[in-house]
Amino acid sequence: MTNKTNKDFLWVNISELPYFRGLLRAVEARFYQDIELQRPVFDLGCGDGQFAQTTFDQKIDVGLDPWTGPIKKAIKTGAYQMVLQGSGAEIPFPDQSFNSAISNSVLEHIPDLDPVLKEVHRILKPGSLFVFCVPNHQFLGTLSISNFFDRMGLKGLGNAYRSFFNRISRHYHCDSPEEWKDRLGRAGFDVVEWWHYFSPGAFHVLEWGHYFGLPSAVAHILFRKWILSPTAWNLAVTRAVVQKFYDEPAKNPQGAYTFYIARRR
């Protein structure tokens, strides 16, 4: 499944999502344009299907997610041939059913990863790609507010803020490439390529967006839409703020997230 397209990923994401999430998803969407995913493709943690719908021009074969609400939305997007509700630790397919798998910003939310990675290994054919992205070991150290507390000599407050932000982000894993290589190796994968992305500046947009994006949260609660008026004039300022970070080099050694391409042995 090739996916070369000139789609404006920044616009399609900030017109549907809070701007800080839209920026991150737009950056990630571009990475997939240079990766050939052999079908059938399995999406672990498909969520509401928004990412698949905006990133891929072709339908993904199967999406799996444990939550009922997002699954119902994913079905409506039409981004998948099949959508199932279930656990990544018990994937309901026979051995070697898929030729590739993706998981976009999902694995960091799973407390016990080993059973999930072993299941992904089981359902993939030998030589298949497993493509995913996660926050890394630089995530918490890049937080602007905690770093401000540190500079003021208030390290206790800085650490408390890091714990708070990690909790609201629902993260169980913000790990280094070395940790991921070891974890993947135990599950039967070799890392083919990896890179850090999302610069400190872009990350600060995401961090502060959790607070400045509250109006979007209210709109979603009341109207089930993150963006009430997805028009160019309404989002002109938003686009001006995030455009320069979207235009940054895709790979950044100081980035707070890491993109992995692994191969099943």
Backbone as numpy.savetxt, mean C-alpha at the origin, in Angstrom:
# Nx Ny Nz CAx CAy CAz Cx Cy Cz
0.28 -10.29 -17.58 -0.57 -9.10 -17.58 0.31 -7.87 -17.58
0.43 -7.23 -18.73 1.18 -5.99 -18.82 0.25 -4.82 -18.58
0.81 -3.71 -18.11 -0.07 -2.62 -17.68 0.52 -1.25 -18.01
1.11 -1.12 -19.19 1.66 0.15 -19.60 0.53 1.13 -19.91
0.52 2.26 -19.23 -0.53 3.24 -19.45 -0.01 4.63 -19.12
-0.59 5.62 -19.73 -0.23 7.01 -19.45 -1.24 7.68 -18.52
-1.94 6.87 -17.76 -2.96 7.39 -16.85 -2.35 8.38 -15.85
-3.09 9.40 -15.51 -2.67 10.38 -14.50 -3.02 9.81 -13.13
-2.12 9.03 -12.57 -2.40 8.35 -11.32 -2.62 9.31 -10.15
-1.94 10.44 -10.19 -2.14 11.40 -9.10 -3.57 11.90 -9.09
-4.07 12.28 -10.25 -5.42 12.82 -10.30 -6.47 11.77 -9.91
-6.37 10.57 -10.47 -7.41 9.57 -10.21 -7.44 9.19 -8.73
-6.32 9.34 -8.04 -6.29 8.99 -6.63 -6.71 10.14 -5.73
-6.23 11.36 -5.98 -6.62 12.46 -5.09 -8.07 12.90 -5.33
-8.64 12.49 -6.47 -10.05 12.81 -6.72 -10.99 11.80 -6.06
-10.42 10.71 -5.51 -11.23 9.69 -4.86 -10.89 9.49 -3.38
-9.66 9.86 -2.98 -9.18 9.57 -1.64 -8.72 10.85 -0.94
-8.60 10.84 0.39 -7.94 11.95 1.07 -6.57 12.16 0.44
-6.15 13.41 0.32 -4.99 13.72 -0.50 -3.72 12.99 -0.09
-3.54 12.76 1.22 -2.30 12.11 1.66 -2.28 10.64 1.25
-3.42 9.98 1.32 -3.48 8.59 0.86 -3.40 8.53 -0.66
-4.04 9.50 -1.32 -4.02 9.54 -2.77 -2.61 9.70 -3.32
-1.80 10.55 -2.66 -0.42 10.74 -3.08 0.37 9.44 -2.97
0.25 8.76 -1.84 0.98 7.51 -1.64 0.56 6.45 -2.66
-0.73 6.28 -2.86 -1.22 5.27 -3.79 -0.81 5.60 -5.23
-0.79 6.89 -5.57 -0.38 7.28 -6.91 1.08 6.92 -7.17
1.94 7.18 -6.19 3.36 6.82 -6.32 3.51 5.32 -6.49
2.77 4.56 -5.71 2.87 3.10 -5.78 2.32 2.57 -7.09
1.25 3.17 -7.59 0.64 2.70 -8.83 1.61 2.74 -9.99
2.47 3.75 -10.01 3.43 3.86 -11.12 4.40 2.68 -11.15
4.76 2.16 -9.99 5.73 1.06 -9.96 5.24 -0.16 -10.74
3.94 -0.42 -10.65 3.39 -1.61 -11.28 3.39 -1.53 -12.81
3.59 -0.33 -13.34 3.55 -0.20 -14.80 4.75 -0.85 -15.47
5.81 -1.08 -14.73 7.02 -1.69 -15.29 7.19 -3.15 -14.88
6.15 -3.73 -14.29 6.23 -5.12 -13.82 5.22 -5.95 -14.60
5.68 -7.03 -15.19 4.77 -7.92 -15.90 4.29 -9.01 -14.95
3.02 -9.01 -14.67 2.41 -10.00 -13.78 1.77 -11.09 -14.62
2.27 -12.30 -14.48 1.72 -13.42 -15.23 0.38 -13.86 -14.62
-0.59 -14.11 -15.45 -1.90 -14.53 -14.97 -1.95 -16.05 -14.78
-2.81 -16.48 -13.84 -3.70 -15.69 -13.00 -2.97 -14.97 -11.86
-3.52 -13.80 -11.48 -2.93 -12.93 -10.47 -3.79 -12.97 -9.21
-3.15 -13.09 -8.07 -3.83 -13.11 -6.78 -3.49 -11.84 -6.01
-4.52 -11.14 -5.49 -4.33 -9.92 -4.71 -4.66 -10.21 -3.25
-3.63 -10.23 -2.42 -3.79 -10.49 -0.99 -4.10 -9.19 -0.26
-5.29 -9.11 0.32 -5.70 -7.90 1.02 -6.20 -6.84 0.05
-7.15 -7.21 -0.78 -7.60 -6.32 -1.85 -8.36 -5.11 -1.35
-8.85 -5.16 -0.10 -9.59 -4.02 0.44 -10.83 -3.72 -0.37
-11.07 -2.41 -0.59 -12.28 -2.02 -1.31 -12.10 -2.02 -2.82
-10.93 -2.44 -3.29 -10.69 -2.54 -4.73 -10.29 -1.25 -5.40
-10.21 -0.15 -4.65 -9.88 1.13 -5.26 -8.51 1.12 -5.92
-7.53 0.53 -5.24 -6.18 0.53 -5.80 -6.12 -0.28 -7.10
-6.71 -1.45 -7.10 -6.70 -2.27 -8.31 -7.45 -1.59 -9.45
-8.55 -0.96 -9.12 -9.37 -0.31 -10.15 -8.62 0.84 -10.81
-7.88 1.61 -10.03 -7.20 2.79 -10.57 -5.81 2.47 -11.14
-5.24 1.34 -10.73 -3.87 1.03 -11.14 -3.79 0.15 -12.38
-4.71 -0.80 -12.51 -4.63 -1.79 -13.59 -5.77 -1.60 -14.58
-5.42 -1.71 -15.85 -6.43 -1.60 -16.90 -7.16 -2.92 -17.12
-6.53 -4.02 -16.73 -7.15 -5.33 -16.86 -7.60 -5.83 -15.48
-8.61 -6.67 -15.48 -9.10 -7.20 -14.21 -8.07 -8.15 -13.60
-7.92 -8.06 -12.29 -7.12 -9.03 -11.56 -7.98 -10.26 -11.33
-7.37 -11.43 -11.36 -8.15 -12.67 -11.33 -8.87 -12.89 -10.01
-8.16 -12.74 -8.88 -8.78 -13.00 -7.58 -8.31 -11.97 -6.55
-9.24 -11.43 -5.80 -8.93 -10.57 -4.67 -9.46 -11.20 -3.40
-8.67 -11.14 -2.33 -9.06 -11.73 -1.04 -8.89 -10.69 0.05
-9.88 -10.60 0.94 -9.79 -9.67 2.07 -10.66 -10.21 3.21
-10.27 -9.96 4.47 -11.04 -10.52 5.58 -12.27 -9.71 5.98
-12.43 -8.48 5.47 -13.46 -7.59 5.98 -14.65 -7.49 5.04
-15.85 -7.60 5.58 -17.07 -7.64 4.78 -17.33 -6.35 4.02
-17.24 -5.21 4.70 -17.52 -3.93 4.07 -16.67 -3.67 2.84
-15.34 -3.73 2.97 -14.49 -3.52 1.80 -14.73 -4.53 0.68
-15.00 -5.78 1.05 -15.26 -6.80 0.03 -16.45 -6.41 -0.84
-17.53 -5.93 -0.21 -18.71 -5.53 -0.97 -18.37 -4.40 -1.96
-17.52 -3.47 -1.52 -17.11 -2.38 -2.41 -16.22 -2.89 -3.54
-15.32 -3.83 -3.21 -14.43 -4.37 -4.22 -15.20 -5.06 -5.34
-16.25 -5.76 -4.97 -17.08 -6.43 -5.97 -17.70 -5.40 -6.92
-18.15 -4.28 -6.38 -18.81 -3.26 -7.18 -17.86 -2.55 -8.15
-16.55 -2.51 -7.83 -15.62 -1.83 -8.71 -15.45 -2.54 -10.04
-15.66 -3.86 -10.05 -15.44 -4.62 -11.27 -13.97 -4.82 -11.60
-13.09 -4.59 -10.61 -11.65 -4.69 -10.83 -11.14 -6.12 -10.77
-12.01 -7.06 -10.35 -11.60 -8.45 -10.16 -12.54 -9.41 -10.90
-11.96 -10.51 -11.34 -12.79 -11.59 -11.87 -13.54 -12.28 -10.73
-12.90 -12.36 -9.56 -13.50 -13.01 -8.40 -13.00 -12.31 -7.14
-13.90 -12.08 -6.19 -13.55 -11.49 -4.90 -14.05 -12.42 -3.80
-13.17 -12.74 -2.85 -13.51 -13.65 -1.78 -13.20 -13.03 -0.43
-14.01 -13.36 0.55 -13.73 -12.95 1.92 -13.04 -14.11 2.65
-11.91 -13.83 3.27 -11.20 -14.88 3.96 -9.87 -14.41 4.52
-9.19 -15.31 5.18 -7.91 -15.02 5.83 -6.75 -15.37 4.92
-5.71 -14.52 4.96 -4.51 -14.81 4.19 -3.76 -16.03 4.70
-4.07 -16.46 5.92 -3.43 -17.65 6.47 -4.14 -18.93 6.04
-5.30 -18.80 5.37 -6.05 -19.96 4.89 -6.67 -19.61 3.54
-5.85 -19.54 2.52 -6.31 -19.15 1.19 -7.01 -20.33 0.52
-8.25 -20.15 0.10 -9.05 -21.30 -0.38 -8.79 -21.70 -1.83
-7.53 -21.98 -2.15 -7.19 -22.45 -3.50 -6.17 -23.57 -3.40
-6.15 -24.46 -4.37 -5.18 -25.56 -4.37 -3.75 -25.05 -4.53
-2.80 -25.93 -4.27 -1.39 -25.61 -4.45 -1.12 -25.15 -5.89
-0.23 -24.18 -6.02 0.26 -23.71 -7.32 -0.88 -23.29 -8.27
-1.83 -22.54 -7.72 -2.96 -22.09 -8.53 -2.69 -20.79 -9.29
-1.67 -20.03 -8.88 -1.47 -18.69 -9.44 -0.04 -18.51 -9.96
0.07 -17.60 -10.93 1.37 -17.30 -11.52 1.99 -16.02 -11.00
1.26 -15.25 -10.20 1.81 -14.06 -9.55 0.86 -13.62 -8.46
1.42 -12.83 -7.51 0.62 -12.32 -6.41 1.09 -10.91 -6.06
0.16 -10.08 -5.62 0.48 -8.74 -5.17 -0.15 -8.51 -3.80
0.38 -7.54 -3.08 -0.20 -7.16 -1.79 0.26 -5.75 -1.49
-0.63 -4.78 -1.70 -0.24 -3.38 -1.61 -0.59 -2.77 -0.26
0.46 -2.48 0.52 0.30 -1.86 1.85 -0.68 -2.66 2.71
-0.41 -3.95 2.85 -1.26 -4.85 3.61 -0.50 -5.60 4.70
0.67 -6.11 4.36 1.37 -7.03 5.25 1.75 -6.39 6.59
1.94 -5.08 6.60 2.30 -4.40 7.85 1.18 -4.46 8.88
-0.04 -4.76 8.43 -1.20 -4.78 9.33 -1.49 -6.18 9.89
-0.68 -7.16 9.54 -0.93 -8.55 9.95 0.04 -8.93 11.07
-0.47 -9.24 12.26 0.42 -9.56 13.39 1.35 -10.74 13.12
0.80 -11.85 12.67 1.58 -13.07 12.46 1.74 -13.30 10.96
2.89 -12.95 10.43 3.08 -12.98 8.98 3.50 -14.35 8.44
4.19 -15.14 9.22 4.74 -16.40 8.70 3.69 -17.30 8.06
2.53 -17.53 8.71 1.52 -18.39 8.07 0.99 -17.81 6.76
0.90 -16.49 6.70 0.38 -15.85 5.49 1.38 -16.00 4.34
2.65 -15.75 4.62 3.66 -15.88 3.57 3.78 -17.32 3.09
3.63 -18.26 4.00 3.68 -19.67 3.60 2.50 -20.04 2.71
1.33 -19.43 2.99 0.16 -19.68 2.14 0.34 -19.07 0.75
0.90 -17.87 0.70 1.16 -17.26 -0.61 2.14 -18.13 -1.39
3.15 -18.63 -0.71 4.11 -19.54 -1.35 3.39 -20.79 -1.88
2.47 -21.32 -1.10 1.78 -22.56 -1.48 0.95 -22.39 -2.74
0.25 -21.27 -2.87 -0.66 -21.10 -4.00 0.04 -20.61 -5.27
1.32 -20.21 -5.15 2.06 -19.76 -6.32 2.84 -20.91 -6.95
2.96 -20.84 -8.25 3.80 -21.81 -8.96 5.27 -21.42 -8.79
6.18 -22.39 -8.85 7.60 -22.06 -8.76 8.01 -21.02 -9.80
8.81 -20.07 -9.37 9.27 -19.01 -10.27 8.33 -17.81 -10.34
7.17 -17.89 -9.67 6.20 -16.79 -9.73 6.66 -15.59 -8.90
6.22 -14.40 -9.32 6.55 -13.18 -8.60 5.54 -12.90 -7.49
6.05 -12.40 -6.38 5.23 -11.88 -5.29 5.67 -10.44 -5.09
4.78 -9.49 -5.41 5.10 -8.07 -5.40 4.30 -7.39 -4.29
5.00 -6.65 -3.43 4.31 -5.98 -2.33 5.08 -4.76 -1.85
4.43 -3.93 -1.06 5.09 -2.77 -0.47 4.61 -2.60 0.97
5.51 -2.05 1.79 5.26 -1.92 3.22 6.02 -0.71 3.76
5.58 -0.14 4.89 6.41 0.86 5.56 7.67 0.18 6.10
8.76 0.92 6.18 10.02 0.31 6.58 10.54 0.84 7.91
11.77 0.49 8.24 12.38 0.84 9.51 12.63 2.33 9.67
12.49 3.11 8.58 12.68 4.56 8.64 11.37 5.30 8.88
10.27 4.57 8.90 8.94 5.18 9.00 8.81 6.03 10.27
9.00 5.41 11.42 8.78 6.11 12.68 9.82 7.21 12.91
11.04 6.99 12.44 12.08 7.99 12.62 11.92 9.21 11.75
11.00 9.16 10.79 10.78 10.28 9.87 9.66 11.19 10.34
8.92 10.80 11.36 7.78 11.60 11.83 8.25 12.98 12.31
7.69 14.03 11.73 8.14 15.39 12.03 7.83 15.82 13.45
6.67 15.43 13.97 6.27 15.89 15.29 7.13 15.24 16.38
7.37 13.94 16.26 8.21 13.28 17.26 9.64 13.79 17.17
10.13 14.10 15.96 11.47 14.64 15.82 11.58 16.03 16.42
10.50 16.80 16.34 10.47 18.12 16.99 10.60 17.96 18.51
9.85 17.03 19.06 9.96 16.77 20.50 11.39 16.35 20.88
12.00 15.52 20.04 13.36 15.08 20.31 14.32 16.26 20.36
14.19 17.16 19.38 15.08 18.33 19.34 14.88 19.24 20.54
13.69 19.24 21.11 13.40 20.04 22.29 13.84 19.34 23.58
14.43 18.17 23.45 14.85 17.41 24.62 13.72 16.64 25.28
12.60 16.49 24.58 11.42 15.81 25.13 11.28 14.44 24.46
12.27 13.60 24.64 12.30 12.31 23.95 11.15 11.40 24.38
10.71 11.56 25.64 9.57 10.76 26.09 8.32 11.07 25.28
8.07 12.36 25.03 6.93 12.75 24.21 7.12 12.30 22.76
8.37 12.38 22.30 8.65 11.93 20.94 8.33 10.45 20.76
8.75 9.64 21.69 8.48 8.20 21.61 6.99 7.91 21.78
6.32 8.69 22.63 4.88 8.50 22.82 4.13 8.82 21.53
4.59 9.86 20.83 3.93 10.20 19.56 4.17 9.11 18.52
5.38 8.57 18.48 5.66 7.49 17.55 4.75 6.29 17.81
4.57 5.96 19.07 3.68 4.85 19.42 2.25 5.16 19.02
1.83 6.39 19.25 0.47 6.81 18.89 0.26 6.71 17.38
1.21 7.24 16.61 1.03 7.25 15.15 1.06 5.84 14.59
1.92 5.00 15.14 1.96 3.62 14.69 0.66 2.89 15.01
0.07 3.24 16.14 -1.19 2.61 16.55 -2.33 3.03 15.64
-2.45 4.33 15.35 -3.54 4.77 14.48 -3.33 4.30 13.04
-2.08 4.00 12.70 -1.79 3.45 11.37 -2.01 1.94 11.32
-2.26 1.33 12.47 -2.50 -0.11 12.61 -1.32 -0.93 12.10
-0.13 -0.51 12.46 1.09 -1.20 12.02 1.58 -2.18 13.07
1.89 -3.38 12.60 2.58 -4.36 13.43 4.03 -4.55 12.98
4.32 -4.10 11.74 5.65 -4.31 11.18 6.10 -3.07 10.43
7.22 -2.50 10.86 7.92 -1.46 10.10 9.38 -1.93 10.05
9.67 -2.84 9.14 10.91 -3.60 9.20 11.88 -3.23 8.08
13.14 -3.55 8.30 14.20 -3.27 7.35 14.20 -4.33 6.24
14.88 -4.04 5.12 15.02 -5.05 4.06 15.68 -6.33 4.56
16.62 -6.20 5.49 17.28 -7.40 6.02 16.28 -8.30 6.72
15.39 -7.70 7.50 14.36 -8.49 8.19 13.41 -9.12 7.20
13.06 -8.39 6.16 12.14 -8.93 5.16 12.79 -10.05 4.35
14.06 -9.90 4.02 14.75 -10.96 3.29 14.78 -12.25 4.10
15.02 -12.11 5.40 15.05 -13.28 6.27 13.67 -13.91 6.37
12.66 -13.08 6.54 11.28 -13.59 6.67 10.83 -14.26 5.38
11.09 -13.63 4.26 10.71 -14.20 2.98 11.49 -15.48 2.68
12.76 -15.48 3.06 13.57 -16.67 2.84 13.03 -17.88 3.57
12.57 -17.67 4.81 11.99 -18.78 5.57 10.73 -19.31 4.91
10.02 -18.43 4.20 8.76 -18.83 3.55 8.98 -19.41 2.15
10.22 -19.38 1.66 10.48 -19.96 0.35 10.55 -18.97 -0.79
10.88 -17.69 -0.47 11.00 -16.66 -1.50 12.41 -16.09 -1.52
12.84 -15.66 -2.70 14.07 -14.90 -2.85 13.70 -13.48 -3.28
14.36 -12.50 -2.70 14.11 -11.11 -3.08 14.88 -10.81 -4.36
14.16 -10.44 -5.41 14.77 -10.11 -6.70 15.24 -8.67 -6.72
14.41 -7.78 -6.18 14.72 -6.35 -6.19 13.90 -5.66 -5.10
14.47 -4.58 -4.57 13.73 -3.77 -3.60 14.25 -2.34 -3.68
13.39 -1.40 -3.29 13.84 0.00 -3.20 12.97 0.75 -2.20
13.59 1.73 -1.56 12.85 2.64 -0.69 12.20 3.73 -1.55
11.08 4.22 -1.09 10.40 5.31 -1.79 9.62 6.17 -0.80
9.14 7.29 -1.24 8.37 8.27 -0.46 9.33 9.03 0.46
9.82 10.14 -0.05 10.82 10.95 0.63 10.31 11.48 1.96
11.21 11.98 2.82 10.75 12.59 4.07 9.73 13.71 3.85
9.94 14.52 2.80 8.97 15.59 2.52 7.60 15.03 2.18
7.56 14.01 1.32 6.29 13.38 0.97 5.67 12.74 2.19
6.51 12.13 3.02 6.00 11.48 4.22 5.37 12.48 5.18
5.94 13.68 5.27 5.36 14.70 6.15 3.99 15.15 5.64
3.81 15.15 4.32 2.47 15.42 3.77 1.50 14.36 4.25
1.94 13.11 4.24 1.09 12.02 4.73 0.82 12.15 6.23
1.87 12.45 7.00 1.70 12.57 8.45 0.69 13.66 8.81
0.89 14.85 8.27 -0.01 15.96 8.60 -1.38 15.79 7.95
-1.42 15.02 6.87 -2.70 14.76 6.23 -3.67 14.01 7.12
-3.15 13.25 8.08 -4.04 12.57 9.02 -4.87 13.57 9.82
-4.37 14.78 9.97 -5.09 15.80 10.74 -5.81 16.79 9.82
-5.11 17.27 8.78 -5.75 18.20 7.85 -6.81 17.50 7.00
-6.75 16.18 6.94 -7.72 15.44 6.15 -8.99 15.08 6.89
-9.18 15.62 8.08 -10.39 15.32 8.85 -11.69 15.67 8.12
-11.74 16.78 7.36 -12.99 17.06 6.61 -13.37 15.92 5.65
-12.35 15.27 5.06 -12.65 14.13 4.19 -13.26 12.98 4.98
-12.76 12.79 6.21 -13.29 11.72 7.05 -14.75 12.00 7.39
-15.06 13.25 7.68 -16.44 13.62 7.99 -17.33 13.40 6.78
-16.84 13.80 5.60 -17.61 13.61 4.37 -17.88 12.13 4.12
-16.90 11.30 4.42 -17.07 9.87 4.21 -18.10 9.29 5.15
-18.11 9.76 6.39 -19.09 9.28 7.36 -20.50 9.69 6.95
-20.64 10.92 6.49 -21.98 11.44 6.19 -22.49 11.03 4.81
-21.58 11.00 3.82 -22.02 10.81 2.44 -21.39 9.60 1.75
-20.55 8.84 2.47 -19.86 7.67 1.92 -18.94 8.03 0.77
-18.47 9.27 0.75 -17.50 9.72 -0.25 -16.40 10.50 0.46
-15.15 10.22 0.06 -14.05 10.98 0.64 -14.00 12.39 0.06
-14.30 12.52 -1.23 -14.22 13.81 -1.92 -15.61 14.13 -2.47
-16.21 15.19 -1.97 -17.58 15.53 -2.38 -17.63 16.16 -3.76
-16.58 16.92 -4.11 -16.57 17.59 -5.41 -15.23 17.29 -6.10
-15.13 16.15 -6.79 -13.87 15.77 -7.44 -13.65 16.51 -8.75
-13.56 17.81 -8.67 -13.38 18.66 -9.85 -12.03 19.34 -9.81
-11.56 19.75 -10.99 -10.24 20.37 -11.08 -10.16 21.64 -10.25
-11.21 22.45 -10.28 -11.15 23.71 -9.53 -11.14 23.47 -8.03
-11.90 22.48 -7.57 -11.97 22.22 -6.13 -10.67 21.63 -5.61
-9.98 20.87 -6.43 -8.76 20.19 -5.99 -7.50 20.86 -6.51
-7.61 22.07 -7.02 -6.45 22.76 -7.59 -5.36 22.99 -6.54
-5.74 23.46 -5.37 -4.75 23.72 -4.32 -4.16 22.40 -3.82
-5.03 21.41 -3.65 -4.56 20.09 -3.21 -3.52 19.54 -4.18
-3.82 19.64 -5.47 -2.89 19.12 -6.47 -1.58 19.89 -6.44
-1.65 21.19 -6.26 -0.43 22.00 -6.22 0.46 21.59 -5.05
-0.16 21.22 -3.94 0.61 20.83 -2.75 1.33 19.50 -2.97
0.64 18.53 -3.59 1.20 17.18 -3.68 1.96 16.90 -4.97
1.78 17.74 -6.00 2.36 17.46 -7.30 3.88 17.32 -7.24
4.55 18.21 -6.52 6.02 18.17 -6.51 6.55 16.90 -5.86
5.80 16.35 -4.92 6.23 15.10 -4.29 5.96 13.91 -5.20
4.91 13.98 -5.98 4.63 12.94 -6.96 5.68 12.94 -8.06
6.22 14.13 -8.37 7.20 14.25 -9.45 8.63 13.93 -8.99
8.83 13.68 -7.71 10.16 13.33 -7.22 10.65 12.03 -7.83
11.97 11.78 -7.83 12.47 10.47 -8.27 11.76 9.35 -7.51
11.42 8.31 -8.22 10.60 7.25 -7.62 11.32 6.57 -6.46
12.64 6.40 -6.58 13.40 5.69 -5.56 14.16 6.70 -4.71
14.10 6.52 -3.39 14.75 7.45 -2.47 15.31 6.67 -1.29
16.63 6.70 -1.08 17.23 5.93 0.02 16.68 6.28 1.39
16.15 7.49 1.54 15.58 7.92 2.82 14.09 7.68 2.91
13.52 7.02 1.91 12.08 6.81 1.88 11.57 5.99 3.05
10.34 6.27 3.45 9.74 5.61 4.62 9.02 4.31 4.26
8.97 3.99 2.97 8.32 2.76 2.50 9.29 2.00 1.60
9.04 0.70 1.47 9.89 -0.13 0.62 9.01 -1.00 -0.29
9.42 -1.07 -1.54 8.73 -1.88 -2.54 9.58 -3.11 -2.81
8.96 -4.29 -2.80 9.68 -5.55 -2.97 9.15 -6.33 -4.17
10.08 -6.92 -4.90 9.75 -7.92 -5.91 10.45 -9.20 -5.49
9.68 -10.19 -5.10 10.23 -11.47 -4.64 9.80 -12.57 -5.61
10.55 -13.66 -5.60 10.24 -14.78 -6.48 10.14 -16.08 -5.68
9.10 -16.83 -5.95 8.90 -18.11 -5.26 9.90 -19.14 -5.78
10.55 -19.79 -4.85 11.51 -20.84 -5.25 10.77 -22.05 -5.83
